[in-house]
Amino acid sequence: LTPEEQAKLIERTMMEIDPETFIGIEIQSYAAETKMGFFQKLVGKTARPRMTVIGPADLLRIVHKDNRVIQTMVLTGKGIGWA
């Protein structure tokens, strides 16, 4: 998601949540590896992220993040899942 898309998602989420039970959301992205040309930079075009991970803050844990990998741990009622 672009920063604008993330902002819209958060705004819409905040309008629909129950403040008494809302824990929060976890959002992690890593950027595309594409190099932008001079003209693209000049007109303000931005590279879109390759991947965005979104989930409930109480269930999603970011274990490791670098330029190539986002490793997450998802806590479920049946145990832990890795993604």
mmCIF file of the N, C-alpha and C atoms, coordinates in Angstrom:
data_MODEL
# 
_entry.id   MODEL 
# 
loop_
_atom_site.group_PDB 
_atom_site.id 
_atom_site.type_symbol 
_atom_site.label_atom_id 
_atom_site.label_alt_id 
_atom_site.label_comp_id 
_atom_site.label_asym_id 
_atom_site.label_entity_id 
_atom_site.label_seq_id 
_atom_site.pdbx_PDB_ins_code 
_atom_site.Cartn_x 
_atom_site.Cartn_y 
_atom_site.Cartn_z 
_atom_site.occupancy 
_atom_site.B_iso_or_equiv 
_atom_site.pdbx_formal_charge 
_atom_site.auth_seq_id 
_atom_site.auth_comp_id 
_atom_site.auth_asym_id 
_atom_site.auth_atom_id 
_atom_site.pdbx_PDB_model_num 
ATOM 1   N N  . LEU A 1 1  ? 0.832   -1.184  0.000   1.00 0.00 ? 1  LEU A N  1 
ATOM 2   C CA . LEU A 1 1  ? 0.000   0.000   0.000   1.00 0.00 ? 1  LEU A CA 1 
ATOM 3   C C  . LEU A 1 1  ? 0.875   1.246   0.000   1.00 0.00 ? 1  LEU A C  1 
ATOM 4   N N  . THR A 1 2  ? 0.415   2.260   -0.688  1.00 0.00 ? 2  THR A N  1 
ATOM 5   C CA . THR A 1 2  ? 1.113   3.544   -0.652  1.00 0.00 ? 2  THR A CA 1 
ATOM 6   C C  . THR A 1 2  ? 0.800   4.221   0.682   1.00 0.00 ? 2  THR A C  1 
ATOM 7   N N  . PRO A 1 3  ? 1.570   5.238   1.065   1.00 0.00 ? 3  PRO A N  1 
ATOM 8   C CA . PRO A 1 3  ? 1.248   5.953   2.306   1.00 0.00 ? 3  PRO A CA 1 
ATOM 9   C C  . PRO A 1 3  ? -0.177  6.521   2.305   1.00 0.00 ? 3  PRO A C  1 
ATOM 10  N N  . GLU A 1 4  ? -0.644  6.979   1.156   1.00 0.00 ? 4  GLU A N  1 
ATOM 11  C CA . GLU A 1 4  ? -2.009  7.506   1.065   1.00 0.00 ? 4  GLU A CA 1 
ATOM 12  C C  . GLU A 1 4  ? -3.037  6.398   1.280   1.00 0.00 ? 4  GLU A C  1 
ATOM 13  N N  . GLU A 1 5  ? -2.791  5.224   0.689   1.00 0.00 ? 5  GLU A N  1 
ATOM 14  C CA . GLU A 1 5  ? -3.698  4.089   0.869   1.00 0.00 ? 5  GLU A CA 1 
ATOM 15  C C  . GLU A 1 5  ? -3.708  3.625   2.327   1.00 0.00 ? 5  GLU A C  1 
ATOM 16  N N  . GLN A 1 6  ? -2.536  3.627   2.969   1.00 0.00 ? 6  GLN A N  1 
ATOM 17  C CA . GLN A 1 6  ? -2.462  3.254   4.378   1.00 0.00 ? 6  GLN A CA 1 
ATOM 18  C C  . GLN A 1 6  ? -3.270  4.226   5.232   1.00 0.00 ? 6  GLN A C  1 
ATOM 19  N N  . ALA A 1 7  ? -3.142  5.523   4.947   1.00 0.00 ? 7  ALA A N  1 
ATOM 20  C CA . ALA A 1 7  ? -3.879  6.536   5.707   1.00 0.00 ? 7  ALA A CA 1 
ATOM 21  C C  . ALA A 1 7  ? -5.385  6.345   5.549   1.00 0.00 ? 7  ALA A C  1 
ATOM 22  N N  . LYS A 1 8  ? -5.841  6.073   4.322   1.00 0.00 ? 8  LYS A N  1 
ATOM 23  C CA . LYS A 1 8  ? -7.272  5.853   4.086   1.00 0.00 ? 8  LYS A CA 1 
ATOM 24  C C  . LYS A 1 8  ? -7.759  4.601   4.805   1.00 0.00 ? 8  LYS A C  1 
ATOM 25  N N  . LEU A 1 9  ? -6.958  3.538   4.781   1.00 0.00 ? 9  LEU A N  1 
ATOM 26  C CA . LEU A 1 9  ? -7.324  2.301   5.468   1.00 0.00 ? 9  LEU A CA 1 
ATOM 27  C C  . LEU A 1 9  ? -7.465  2.536   6.970   1.00 0.00 ? 9  LEU A C  1 
ATOM 28  N N  . ILE A 1 10 ? -6.518  3.243   7.549   1.00 0.00 ? 10 ILE A N  1 
ATOM 29  C CA . ILE A 1 10 ? -6.570  3.533   8.986   1.00 0.00 ? 10 ILE A CA 1 
ATOM 30  C C  . ILE A 1 10 ? -7.776  4.411   9.307   1.00 0.00 ? 10 ILE A C  1 
ATOM 31  N N  . GLU A 1 11 ? -8.020  5.420   8.472   1.00 0.00 ? 11 GLU A N  1 
ATOM 32  C CA . GLU A 1 11 ? -9.167  6.308   8.692   1.00 0.00 ? 11 GLU A CA 1 
ATOM 33  C C  . GLU A 1 11 ? -10.484 5.531   8.656   1.00 0.00 ? 11 GLU A C  1 
ATOM 34  N N  . ARG A 1 12 ? -10.644 4.662   7.654   1.00 0.00 ? 12 ARG A N  1 
ATOM 35  C CA . ARG A 1 12 ? -11.876 3.873   7.548   1.00 0.00 ? 12 ARG A CA 1 
ATOM 36  C C  . ARG A 1 12 ? -12.008 2.884   8.705   1.00 0.00 ? 12 ARG A C  1 
ATOM 37  N N  . THR A 1 13 ? -10.894 2.296   9.100   1.00 0.00 ? 13 THR A N  1 
ATOM 38  C CA . THR A 1 13 ? -10.917 1.366   10.227  1.00 0.00 ? 13 THR A CA 1 
ATOM 39  C C  . THR A 1 13 ? -11.351 2.077   11.503  1.00 0.00 ? 13 THR A C  1 
ATOM 40  N N  . MET A 1 14 ? -10.815 3.266   11.737  1.00 0.00 ? 14 MET A N  1 
ATOM 41  C CA . MET A 1 14 ? -11.134 4.001   12.959  1.00 0.00 ? 14 MET A CA 1 
ATOM 42  C C  . MET A 1 14 ? -12.600 4.413   13.016  1.00 0.00 ? 14 MET A C  1 
ATOM 43  N N  . MET A 1 15 ? -13.248 4.595   11.863  1.00 0.00 ? 15 MET A N  1 
ATOM 44  C CA . MET A 1 15 ? -14.670 4.942   11.842  1.00 0.00 ? 15 MET A CA 1 
ATOM 45  C C  . MET A 1 15 ? -15.547 3.737   12.180  1.00 0.00 ? 15 MET A C  1 
ATOM 46  N N  . GLU A 1 16 ? -15.027 2.515   11.966  1.00 0.00 ? 16 GLU A N  1 
ATOM 47  C CA . GLU A 1 16 ? -15.843 1.316   12.121  1.00 0.00 ? 16 GLU A CA 1 
ATOM 48  C C  . GLU A 1 16 ? -15.562 0.506   13.386  1.00 0.00 ? 16 GLU A C  1 
ATOM 49  N N  . ILE A 1 17 ? -14.548 0.869   14.140  1.00 0.00 ? 17 ILE A N  1 
ATOM 50  C CA . ILE A 1 17 ? -14.172 0.055   15.293  1.00 0.00 ? 17 ILE A CA 1 
ATOM 51  C C  . ILE A 1 17 ? -14.977 0.410   16.538  1.00 0.00 ? 17 ILE A C  1 
ATOM 52  N N  . ASP A 1 18 ? -14.958 -0.494  17.498  1.00 0.00 ? 18 ASP A N  1 
ATOM 53  C CA . ASP A 1 18 ? -15.521 -0.242  18.822  1.00 0.00 ? 18 ASP A CA 1 
ATOM 54  C C  . ASP A 1 18 ? -14.350 0.173   19.713  1.00 0.00 ? 18 ASP A C  1 
ATOM 55  N N  . PRO A 1 19 ? -14.298 1.434   20.155  1.00 0.00 ? 19 PRO A N  1 
ATOM 56  C CA . PRO A 1 19 ? -13.154 1.910   20.943  1.00 0.00 ? 19 PRO A CA 1 
ATOM 57  C C  . PRO A 1 19 ? -12.908 1.108   22.223  1.00 0.00 ? 19 PRO A C  1 
ATOM 58  N N  . GLU A 1 20 ? -13.938 0.451   22.731  1.00 0.00 ? 20 GLU A N  1 
ATOM 59  C CA . GLU A 1 20 ? -13.790 -0.333  23.964  1.00 0.00 ? 20 GLU A CA 1 
ATOM 60  C C  . GLU A 1 20 ? -13.015 -1.628  23.741  1.00 0.00 ? 20 GLU A C  1 
ATOM 61  N N  . THR A 1 21 ? -13.072 -2.177  22.537  1.00 0.00 ? 21 THR A N  1 
ATOM 62  C CA . THR A 1 21 ? -12.433 -3.474  22.281  1.00 0.00 ? 21 THR A CA 1 
ATOM 63  C C  . THR A 1 21 ? -11.289 -3.409  21.275  1.00 0.00 ? 21 THR A C  1 
ATOM 64  N N  . PHE A 1 22 ? -11.074 -2.263  20.644  1.00 0.00 ? 22 PHE A N  1 
ATOM 65  C CA . PHE A 1 22 ? -10.045 -2.150  19.602  1.00 0.00 ? 22 PHE A CA 1 
ATOM 66  C C  . PHE A 1 22 ? -8.655  -2.225  20.212  1.00 0.00 ? 22 PHE A C  1 
ATOM 67  N N  . ILE A 1 23 ? -7.840  -3.131  19.717  1.00 0.00 ? 23 ILE A N  1 
ATOM 68  C CA . ILE A 1 23 ? -6.473  -3.321  20.193  1.00 0.00 ? 23 ILE A CA 1 
ATOM 69  C C  . ILE A 1 23 ? -5.492  -2.497  19.365  1.00 0.00 ? 23 ILE A C  1 
ATOM 70  N N  . GLY A 1 24 ? -5.691  -2.442  18.060  1.00 0.00 ? 24 GLY A N  1 
ATOM 71  C CA . GLY A 1 24 ? -4.789  -1.750  17.147  1.00 0.00 ? 24 GLY A CA 1 
ATOM 72  C C  . GLY A 1 24 ? -4.515  -2.615  15.936  1.00 0.00 ? 24 GLY A C  1 
ATOM 73  N N  . ILE A 1 25 ? -3.836  -2.041  14.941  1.00 0.00 ? 25 ILE A N  1 
ATOM 74  C CA . ILE A 1 25 ? -3.447  -2.802  13.760  1.00 0.00 ? 25 ILE A CA 1 
ATOM 75  C C  . ILE A 1 25 ? -1.949  -2.681  13.567  1.00 0.00 ? 25 ILE A C  1 
ATOM 76  N N  . GLU A 1 26 ? -1.386  -3.675  12.954  1.00 0.00 ? 26 GLU A N  1 
ATOM 77  C CA . GLU A 1 26 ? 0.039   -3.705  12.625  1.00 0.00 ? 26 GLU A CA 1 
ATOM 78  C C  . GLU A 1 26 ? 0.151   -3.630  11.112  1.00 0.00 ? 26 GLU A C  1 
ATOM 79  N N  . ILE A 1 27 ? 0.925   -2.667  10.605  1.00 0.00 ? 27 ILE A N  1 
ATOM 80  C CA . ILE A 1 27 ? 1.147   -2.527  9.165   1.00 0.00 ? 27 ILE A CA 1 
ATOM 81  C C  . ILE A 1 27 ? 2.649   -2.458  8.931   1.00 0.00 ? 27 ILE A C  1 
ATOM 82  N N  . GLN A 1 28 ? 3.160   -3.331  8.086   1.00 0.00 ? 28 GLN A N  1 
ATOM 83  C CA . GLN A 1 28 ? 4.570   -3.324  7.698   1.00 0.00 ? 28 GLN A CA 1 
ATOM 84  C C  . GLN A 1 28 ? 4.649   -3.480  6.189   1.00 0.00 ? 28 GLN A C  1 
ATOM 85  N N  . SER A 1 29 ? 5.499   -2.697  5.544   1.00 0.00 ? 29 SER A N  1 
ATOM 86  C CA . SER A 1 29 ? 5.694   -2.782  4.092   1.00 0.00 ? 29 SER A CA 1 
ATOM 87  C C  . SER A 1 29 ? 7.177   -2.759  3.792   1.00 0.00 ? 29 SER A C  1 
ATOM 88  N N  . TYR A 1 30 ? 7.522   -3.274  2.634   1.00 0.00 ? 30 TYR A N  1 
ATOM 89  C CA . TYR A 1 30 ? 8.868   -3.026  2.147   1.00 0.00 ? 30 TYR A CA 1 
ATOM 90  C C  . TYR A 1 30 ? 8.784   -2.633  0.695   1.00 0.00 ? 30 TYR A C  1 
ATOM 91  N N  . ALA A 1 31 ? 9.664   -1.724  0.323   1.00 0.00 ? 31 ALA A N  1 
ATOM 92  C CA . ALA A 1 31 ? 9.573   -1.040  -0.964  1.00 0.00 ? 31 ALA A CA 1 
ATOM 93  C C  . ALA A 1 31 ? 9.969   -1.925  -2.135  1.00 0.00 ? 31 ALA A C  1 
ATOM 94  N N  . ALA A 1 32 ? 9.494   -1.528  -3.304  1.00 0.00 ? 32 ALA A N  1 
ATOM 95  C CA . ALA A 1 32 ? 9.855   -2.210  -4.546  1.00 0.00 ? 32 ALA A CA 1 
ATOM 96  C C  . ALA A 1 32 ? 11.328  -1.973  -4.848  1.00 0.00 ? 32 ALA A C  1 
ATOM 97  N N  . GLU A 1 33 ? 11.920  -2.912  -5.559  1.00 0.00 ? 33 GLU A N  1 
ATOM 98  C CA . GLU A 1 33 ? 13.335  -2.788  -5.897  1.00 0.00 ? 33 GLU A CA 1 
ATOM 99  C C  . GLU A 1 33 ? 13.558  -2.034  -7.203  1.00 0.00 ? 33 GLU A C  1 
ATOM 100 N N  . THR A 1 34 ? 12.491  -1.575  -7.828  1.00 0.00 ? 34 THR A N  1 
ATOM 101 C CA . THR A 1 34 ? 12.636  -0.908  -9.114  1.00 0.00 ? 34 THR A CA 1 
ATOM 102 C C  . THR A 1 34 ? 13.278  0.457   -8.942  1.00 0.00 ? 34 THR A C  1 
ATOM 103 N N  . LYS A 1 35 ? 14.102  0.796   -9.893  1.00 0.00 ? 35 LYS A N  1 
ATOM 104 C CA . LYS A 1 35 ? 14.724  2.114   -9.912  1.00 0.00 ? 35 LYS A CA 1 
ATOM 105 C C  . LYS A 1 35 ? 13.868  3.030   -10.768 1.00 0.00 ? 35 LYS A C  1 
ATOM 106 N N  . MET A 1 36 ? 13.622  4.219   -10.268 1.00 0.00 ? 36 MET A N  1 
ATOM 107 C CA . MET A 1 36 ? 12.795  5.168   -10.998 1.00 0.00 ? 36 MET A CA 1 
ATOM 108 C C  . MET A 1 36 ? 13.681  6.061   -11.856 1.00 0.00 ? 36 MET A C  1 
ATOM 109 N N  . GLY A 1 37 ? 13.178  6.372   -13.036 1.00 0.00 ? 37 GLY A N  1 
ATOM 110 C CA . GLY A 1 37 ? 13.896  7.249   -13.934 1.00 0.00 ? 37 GLY A CA 1 
ATOM 111 C C  . GLY A 1 37 ? 13.747  8.709   -13.541 1.00 0.00 ? 37 GLY A C  1 
ATOM 112 N N  . PHE A 1 38 ? 14.520  9.548   -14.192 1.00 0.00 ? 38 PHE A N  1 
ATOM 113 C CA . PHE A 1 38 ? 14.508  10.980  -13.903 1.00 0.00 ? 38 PHE A CA 1 
ATOM 114 C C  . PHE A 1 38 ? 13.123  11.576  -14.104 1.00 0.00 ? 38 PHE A C  1 
ATOM 115 N N  . PHE A 1 39 ? 12.451  11.223  -15.217 1.00 0.00 ? 39 PHE A N  1 
ATOM 116 C CA . PHE A 1 39 ? 11.134  11.791  -15.510 1.00 0.00 ? 39 PHE A CA 1 
ATOM 117 C C  . PHE A 1 39 ? 10.109  11.367  -14.459 1.00 0.00 ? 39 PHE A C  1 
ATOM 118 N N  . GLN A 1 40 ? 10.157  10.105  -14.036 1.00 0.00 ? 40 GLN A N  1 
ATOM 119 C CA . GLN A 1 40 ? 9.220   9.630   -13.007 1.00 0.00 ? 40 GLN A CA 1 
ATOM 120 C C  . GLN A 1 40 ? 9.418   10.386  -11.696 1.00 0.00 ? 40 GLN A C  1 
ATOM 121 N N  . LYS A 1 41 ? 10.674  10.634  -11.333 1.00 0.00 ? 41 LYS A N  1 
ATOM 122 C CA . LYS A 1 41 ? 10.954  11.400  -10.126 1.00 0.00 ? 41 LYS A CA 1 
ATOM 123 C C  . LYS A 1 41 ? 10.488  12.841  -10.283 1.00 0.00 ? 41 LYS A C  1 
ATOM 124 N N  . LEU A 1 42 ? 10.677  13.391  -11.482 1.00 0.00 ? 42 LEU A N  1 
ATOM 125 C CA . LEU A 1 42 ? 10.317  14.787  -11.752 1.00 0.00 ? 42 LEU A CA 1 
ATOM 126 C C  . LEU A 1 42 ? 8.819   15.022  -11.594 1.00 0.00 ? 42 LEU A C  1 
ATOM 127 N N  . VAL A 1 43 ? 7.992   14.092  -12.075 1.00 0.00 ? 43 VAL A N  1 
ATOM 128 C CA . VAL A 1 43 ? 6.541   14.267  -11.987 1.00 0.00 ? 43 VAL A CA 1 
ATOM 129 C C  . VAL A 1 43 ? 5.986   13.764  -10.652 1.00 0.00 ? 43 VAL A C  1 
ATOM 130 N N  . GLY A 1 44 ? 6.859   13.291  -9.769  1.00 0.00 ? 44 GLY A N  1 
ATOM 131 C CA . GLY A 1 44 ? 6.430   12.902  -8.432  1.00 0.00 ? 44 GLY A CA 1 
ATOM 132 C C  . GLY A 1 44 ? 5.851   11.507  -8.321  1.00 0.00 ? 44 GLY A C  1 
ATOM 133 N N  . LYS A 1 45 ? 6.091   10.669  -9.308  1.00 0.00 ? 45 LYS A N  1 
ATOM 134 C CA . LYS A 1 45 ? 5.592   9.295   -9.238  1.00 0.00 ? 45 LYS A CA 1 
ATOM 135 C C  . LYS A 1 45 ? 6.409   8.531   -8.197  1.00 0.00 ? 45 LYS A C  1 
ATOM 136 N N  . THR A 1 46 ? 5.728   7.750   -7.361  1.00 0.00 ? 46 THR A N  1 
ATOM 137 C CA . THR A 1 46 ? 6.417   6.983   -6.329  1.00 0.00 ? 46 THR A CA 1 
ATOM 138 C C  . THR A 1 46 ? 6.324   5.492   -6.631  1.00 0.00 ? 46 THR A C  1 
ATOM 139 N N  . ALA A 1 47 ? 7.349   4.771   -6.223  1.00 0.00 ? 47 ALA A N  1 
ATOM 140 C CA . ALA A 1 47 ? 7.345   3.315   -6.394  1.00 0.00 ? 47 ALA A CA 1 
ATOM 141 C C  . ALA A 1 47 ? 6.410   2.706   -5.358  1.00 0.00 ? 47 ALA A C  1 
ATOM 142 N N  . ARG A 1 48 ? 5.577   1.767   -5.785  1.00 0.00 ? 48 ARG A N  1 
ATOM 143 C CA . ARG A 1 48 ? 4.649   1.095   -4.869  1.00 0.00 ? 48 ARG A CA 1 
ATOM 144 C C  . ARG A 1 48 ? 5.394   -0.005  -4.116  1.00 0.00 ? 48 ARG A C  1 
ATOM 145 N N  . PRO A 1 49 ? 5.011   -0.246  -2.870  1.00 0.00 ? 49 PRO A N  1 
ATOM 146 C CA . PRO A 1 49 ? 5.638   -1.337  -2.118  1.00 0.00 ? 49 PRO A CA 1 
ATOM 147 C C  . PRO A 1 49 ? 5.380   -2.685  -2.783  1.00 0.00 ? 49 PRO A C  1 
ATOM 148 N N  . ARG A 1 50 ? 6.331   -3.621  -2.624  1.00 0.00 ? 50 ARG A N  1 
ATOM 149 C CA . ARG A 1 50 ? 6.147   -4.969  -3.159  1.00 0.00 ? 50 ARG A CA 1 
ATOM 150 C C  . ARG A 1 50 ? 5.157   -5.754  -2.331  1.00 0.00 ? 50 ARG A C  1 
ATOM 151 N N  . MET A 1 51 ? 5.140   -5.497  -1.036  1.00 0.00 ? 51 MET A N  1 
ATOM 152 C CA . MET A 1 51 ? 4.269   -6.282  -0.166  1.00 0.00 ? 51 MET A CA 1 
ATOM 153 C C  . MET A 1 51 ? 3.923   -5.475  1.073   1.00 0.00 ? 51 MET A C  1 
ATOM 154 N N  . THR A 1 52 ? 2.702   -5.631  1.525   1.00 0.00 ? 52 THR A N  1 
ATOM 155 C CA . THR A 1 52 ? 2.256   -5.017  2.773   1.00 0.00 ? 52 THR A CA 1 
ATOM 156 C C  . THR A 1 52 ? 1.598   -6.101  3.613   1.00 0.00 ? 52 THR A C  1 
ATOM 157 N N  . VAL A 1 53 ? 1.972   -6.172  4.887   1.00 0.00 ? 53 VAL A N  1 
ATOM 158 C CA . VAL A 1 53 ? 1.390   -7.128  5.821   1.00 0.00 ? 53 VAL A CA 1 
ATOM 159 C C  . VAL A 1 53 ? 0.530   -6.332  6.796   1.00 0.00 ? 53 VAL A C  1 
ATOM 160 N N  . ILE A 1 54 ? -0.756  -6.693  6.904   1.00 0.00 ? 54 ILE A N  1 
ATOM 161 C CA . ILE A 1 54 ? -1.691  -5.989  7.783   1.00 0.00 ? 54 ILE A CA 1 
ATOM 162 C C  . ILE A 1 54 ? -2.396  -7.016  8.658   1.00 0.00 ? 54 ILE A C  1 
ATOM 163 N N  . GLY A 1 55 ? -2.539  -6.705  9.926   1.00 0.00 ? 55 GLY A N  1 
ATOM 164 C CA . GLY A 1 55 ? -3.263  -7.609  10.811  1.00 0.00 ? 55 GLY A CA 1 
ATOM 165 C C  . GLY A 1 55 ? -3.541  -6.971  12.151  1.00 0.00 ? 55 GLY A C  1 
ATOM 166 N N  . PRO A 1 56 ? -4.353  -7.624  12.977  1.00 0.00 ? 56 PRO A N  1 
ATOM 167 C CA . PRO A 1 56 ? -4.642  -7.110  14.317  1.00 0.00 ? 56 PRO A CA 1 
ATOM 168 C C  . PRO A 1 56 ? -3.364  -7.069  15.153  1.00 0.00 ? 56 PRO A C  1 
ATOM 169 N N  . ALA A 1 57 ? -3.153  -5.983  15.866  1.00 0.00 ? 57 ALA A N  1 
ATOM 170 C CA . ALA A 1 57 ? -1.917  -5.805  16.632  1.00 0.00 ? 57 ALA A CA 1 
ATOM 171 C C  . ALA A 1 57 ? -1.740  -6.861  17.715  1.00 0.00 ? 57 ALA A C  1 
ATOM 172 N N  . ASP A 1 58 ? -2.843  -7.386  18.245  1.00 0.00 ? 58 ASP A N  1 
ATOM 173 C CA . ASP A 1 58 ? -2.707  -8.387  19.305  1.00 0.00 ? 58 ASP A CA 1 
ATOM 174 C C  . ASP A 1 58 ? -2.443  -9.792  18.769  1.00 0.00 ? 58 ASP A C  1 
ATOM 175 N N  . LEU A 1 59 ? -2.555  -9.993  17.455  1.00 0.00 ? 59 LEU A N  1 
ATOM 176 C CA . LEU A 1 59 ? -2.341  -11.321 16.867  1.00 0.00 ? 59 LEU A CA 1 
ATOM 177 C C  . LEU A 1 59 ? -1.148  -11.393 15.918  1.00 0.00 ? 59 LEU A C  1 
ATOM 178 N N  . LEU A 1 60 ? -0.668  -10.258 15.425  1.00 0.00 ? 60 LEU A N  1 
ATOM 179 C CA . LEU A 1 60 ? 0.408   -10.244 14.430  1.00 0.00 ? 60 LEU A CA 1 
ATOM 180 C C  . LEU A 1 60 ? 1.667   -9.665  15.047  1.00 0.00 ? 60 LEU A C  1 
ATOM 181 N N  . ARG A 1 61 ? 2.743   -10.406 14.980  1.00 0.00 ? 61 ARG A N  1 
ATOM 182 C CA . ARG A 1 61 ? 4.031   -9.945  15.490  1.00 0.00 ? 61 ARG A CA 1 
ATOM 183 C C  . ARG A 1 61 ? 5.043   -9.969  14.352  1.00 0.00 ? 61 ARG A C  1 
ATOM 184 N N  . ILE A 1 62 ? 5.704   -8.846  14.137  1.00 0.00 ? 62 ILE A N  1 
ATOM 185 C CA . ILE A 1 62 ? 6.777   -8.797  13.151  1.00 0.00 ? 62 ILE A CA 1 
ATOM 186 C C  . ILE A 1 62 ? 8.038   -9.288  13.861  1.00 0.00 ? 62 ILE A C  1 
ATOM 187 N N  . VAL A 1 63 ? 8.560   -10.414 13.407  1.00 0.00 ? 63 VAL A N  1 
ATOM 188 C CA . VAL A 1 63 ? 9.716   -11.037 14.033  1.00 0.00 ? 63 VAL A CA 1 
ATOM 189 C C  . VAL A 1 63 ? 11.005  -10.500 13.431  1.00 0.00 ? 63 VAL A C  1 
ATOM 190 N N  . HIS A 1 64 ? 11.015  -10.340 12.110  1.00 0.00 ? 64 HIS A N  1 
ATOM 191 C CA . HIS A 1 64 ? 12.221  -9.893  11.413  1.00 0.00 ? 64 HIS A CA 1 
ATOM 192 C C  . HIS A 1 64 ? 11.818  -9.139  10.158  1.00 0.00 ? 64 HIS A C  1 
ATOM 193 N N  . LYS A 1 65 ? 12.504  -8.040  9.883   1.00 0.00 ? 65 LYS A N  1 
ATOM 194 C CA . LYS A 1 65 ? 12.251  -7.286  8.660   1.00 0.00 ? 65 LYS A CA 1 
ATOM 195 C C  . LYS A 1 65 ? 13.577  -6.734  8.159   1.00 0.00 ? 65 LYS A C  1 
ATOM 196 N N  . ASP A 1 66 ? 13.866  -6.973  6.874   1.00 0.00 ? 66 ASP A N  1 
ATOM 197 C CA . ASP A 1 66 ? 15.003  -6.334  6.225   1.00 0.00 ? 66 ASP A CA 1 
ATOM 198 C C  . ASP A 1 66 ? 14.560  -5.950  4.819   1.00 0.00 ? 66 ASP A C  1 
ATOM 199 N N  . ASN A 1 67 ? 15.482  -5.629  3.937   1.00 0.00 ? 67 ASN A N  1 
ATOM 200 C CA . ASN A 1 67 ? 15.126  -5.161  2.593   1.00 0.00 ? 67 ASN A CA 1 
ATOM 201 C C  . ASN A 1 67 ? 14.486  -6.227  1.720   1.00 0.00 ? 67 ASN A C  1 
ATOM 202 N N  . ARG A 1 68 ? 14.588  -7.490  2.091   1.00 0.00 ? 68 ARG A N  1 
ATOM 203 C CA . ARG A 1 68 ? 14.086  -8.558  1.234   1.00 0.00 ? 68 ARG A CA 1 
ATOM 204 C C  . ARG A 1 68 ? 12.999  -9.410  1.873   1.00 0.00 ? 68 ARG A C  1 
ATOM 205 N N  . VAL A 1 69 ? 12.878  -9.394  3.202   1.00 0.00 ? 69 VAL A N  1 
ATOM 206 C CA . VAL A 1 69 ? 11.989  -10.334 3.882   1.00 0.00 ? 69 VAL A CA 1 
ATOM 207 C C  . VAL A 1 69 ? 11.248  -9.645  5.028   1.00 0.00 ? 69 VAL A C  1 
ATOM 208 N N  . ILE A 1 70 ? 9.954   -9.961  5.160   1.00 0.00 ? 70 ILE A N  1 
ATOM 209 C CA . ILE A 1 70 ? 9.202   -9.648  6.375   1.00 0.00 ? 70 ILE A CA 1 
ATOM 210 C C  . ILE A 1 70 ? 8.780   -10.996 6.953   1.00 0.00 ? 70 ILE A C  1 
ATOM 211 N N  . GLN A 1 71 ? 9.290   -11.325 8.124   1.00 0.00 ? 71 GLN A N  1 
ATOM 212 C CA . GLN A 1 71 ? 8.917   -12.579 8.777   1.00 0.00 ? 71 GLN A CA 1 
ATOM 213 C C  . GLN A 1 71 ? 7.961   -12.239 9.912   1.00 0.00 ? 71 GLN A C  1 
ATOM 214 N N  . THR A 1 72 ? 6.783   -12.865 9.900   1.00 0.00 ? 72 THR A N  1 
ATOM 215 C CA . THR A 1 72 ? 5.771   -12.560 10.907  1.00 0.00 ? 72 THR A CA 1 
ATOM 216 C C  . THR A 1 72 ? 5.377   -13.807 11.677  1.00 0.00 ? 72 THR A C  1 
ATOM 217 N N  . MET A 1 73 ? 4.852   -13.586 12.846  1.00 0.00 ? 73 MET A N  1 
ATOM 218 C CA . MET A 1 73 ? 4.297   -14.651 13.661  1.00 0.00 ? 73 MET A CA 1 
ATOM 219 C C  . MET A 1 73 ? 2.837   -14.277 13.899  1.00 0.00 ? 73 MET A C  1 
ATOM 220 N N  . VAL A 1 74 ? 1.923   -15.179 13.562  1.00 0.00 ? 74 VAL A N  1 
ATOM 221 C CA . VAL A 1 74 ? 0.499   -14.944 13.742  1.00 0.00 ? 74 VAL A CA 1 
ATOM 222 C C  . VAL A 1 74 ? 0.025   -15.798 14.910  1.00 0.00 ? 74 VAL A C  1 
ATOM 223 N N  . LEU A 1 75 ? -0.505  -15.148 15.936  1.00 0.00 ? 75 LEU A N  1 
ATOM 224 C CA . LEU A 1 75 ? -1.000  -15.856 17.116  1.00 0.00 ? 75 LEU A CA 1 
ATOM 225 C C  . LEU A 1 75 ? -2.465  -16.189 16.886  1.00 0.00 ? 75 LEU A C  1 
ATOM 226 N N  . THR A 1 76 ? -2.813  -17.458 16.990  1.00 0.00 ? 76 THR A N  1 
ATOM 227 C CA . THR A 1 76 ? -4.199  -17.885 16.793  1.00 0.00 ? 76 THR A CA 1 
ATOM 228 C C  . THR A 1 76 ? -4.664  -18.636 18.025  1.00 0.00 ? 76 THR A C  1 
ATOM 229 N N  . GLY A 1 77 ? -5.933  -18.952 18.075  1.00 0.00 ? 77 GLY A N  1 
ATOM 230 C CA . GLY A 1 77 ? -6.460  -19.727 19.188  1.00 0.00 ? 77 GLY A CA 1 
ATOM 231 C C  . GLY A 1 77 ? -5.915  -21.141 19.225  1.00 0.00 ? 77 GLY A C  1 
ATOM 232 N N  . LYS A 1 78 ? -5.360  -21.603 18.100  1.00 0.00 ? 78 LYS A N  1 
ATOM 233 C CA . LYS A 1 78 ? -4.858  -22.978 18.008  1.00 0.00 ? 78 LYS A CA 1 
ATOM 234 C C  . LYS A 1 78 ? -3.341  -23.046 18.116  1.00 0.00 ? 78 LYS A C  1 
ATOM 235 N N  . GLY A 1 79 ? -2.687  -21.930 18.398  1.00 0.00 ? 79 GLY A N  1 
ATOM 236 C CA . GLY A 1 79 ? -1.242  -21.935 18.488  1.00 0.00 ? 79 GLY A CA 1 
ATOM 237 C C  . GLY A 1 79 ? -0.650  -20.788 17.697  1.00 0.00 ? 79 GLY A C  1 
ATOM 238 N N  . ILE A 1 80 ? 0.560   -20.986 17.220  1.00 0.00 ? 80 ILE A N  1 
ATOM 239 C CA . ILE A 1 80 ? 1.284   -19.946 16.497  1.00 0.00 ? 80 ILE A CA 1 
ATOM 240 C C  . ILE A 1 80 ? 1.502   -20.397 15.066  1.00 0.00 ? 80 ILE A C  1 
ATOM 241 N N  . GLY A 1 81 ? 1.258   -19.500 14.125  1.00 0.00 ? 81 GLY A N  1 
ATOM 242 C CA . GLY A 1 81 ? 1.549   -19.761 12.722  1.00 0.00 ? 81 GLY A CA 1 
ATOM 243 C C  . GLY A 1 81 ? 2.621   -18.807 12.242  1.00 0.00 ? 81 GLY A C  1 
ATOM 244 N N  . TRP A 1 82 ? 3.488   -19.274 11.380  1.00 0.00 ? 82 TRP A N  1 
ATOM 245 C CA . TRP A 1 82 ? 4.555   -18.426 10.833  1.00 0.00 ? 82 TRP A CA 1 
ATOM 246 C C  . TRP A 1 82 ? 4.230   -18.079 9.399   1.00 0.00 ? 82 TRP A C  1 
ATOM 247 N N  . ALA A 1 83 ? 4.519   -16.838 9.021   1.00 0.00 ? 83 ALA A N  1 
ATOM 248 C CA . ALA A 1 83 ? 4.315   -16.403 7.645   1.00 0.00 ? 83 ALA A CA 1 
ATOM 249 C C  . ALA A 1 83 ? 5.558   -15.714 7.146   1.00 0.00 ? 83 ALA A C  1 
# 
